[in-house]
Amino acid sequence: MSESTATKVGSAADAGEGLAQTISEVGANAAQSCSLPMPRWARRADQHTIDELASVAREIGKVTDLISAIAAQTNLLALNATIEAARAGMPAAASAWWPRK
């Protein structure tokens, strides 16, 4: 996996975490800024929806963390393959794994 891909995966993980935080903040702000009287059942329904969105955002964050971990492992495997190919005297095979400048 290239550095570009790893960077994009890291950005996606950060975005997932940011999304979870934003949803929580929106929920808190919505609860504070509601100036119109609202029936109790409607307040519960709104909070339930916000809680569900926050839960989904946390799950997205977990998935992006998993993708980041897989990307890191893939990079280590590629490095190991390059080292082993170089030890075996196979520069062509080693260069296939080595990122180009």
C-alpha positions, -999 to +999 in steps of 0.1 A: +000+000+000+014+034-009+019+063+014-009+081-004-033+053+004-022+052+040-027+089+042-062+087+028-071+059+053-058+080+081-078+110+069-109+088+067-103+077+103-100+112+115-131+122+096-151+094+112-140+105+147-148+141+138-182+131+126-190+113+159-179+144+178-199+168+156-230+147+160-227+148+198-222+185+197-252+190+174-273+170+198-261+191+228-267+223+209-301+212+197-312+204+232-300+238+245-313+259+217-348+245+216-369+275+228-403+264+217-423+242+240-422+206+228-442+176+240-421+152+261-425+124+235-411+146+208-380+155+229-374+118+236-377+110+199-352+137+189-328+126+215-332+090+204-324+100+168-293+119+179-282+090+200-286+066+170-266+090+148-238+092+173-237+054+176-234+050+139-207+076+138-188+057+165-191+025+144-178+043+113-148+054+135-142+018+145-142+006+109-118+034+098-095+024+128-095-012+115-087-001+080-058+020+093-045-010+113-047-032+082-029-006+061-001-004+087+002-042+086+003-042+048+031-017+048+051-038+072+045-069+051+056-051+020+088-038+037+095-074+049+091-087+014+114-061+000+141-069+026+138-107+020+140-101-018+171-080-014+187-106+008+180-133-018+197-111-044+165-104-064+166-067-070+138-068-096+115-084-071+126-060-044+120-029-066+084-041-073+076-035-036+096-004-031+077+029-036+089+049-065+101+085-060 
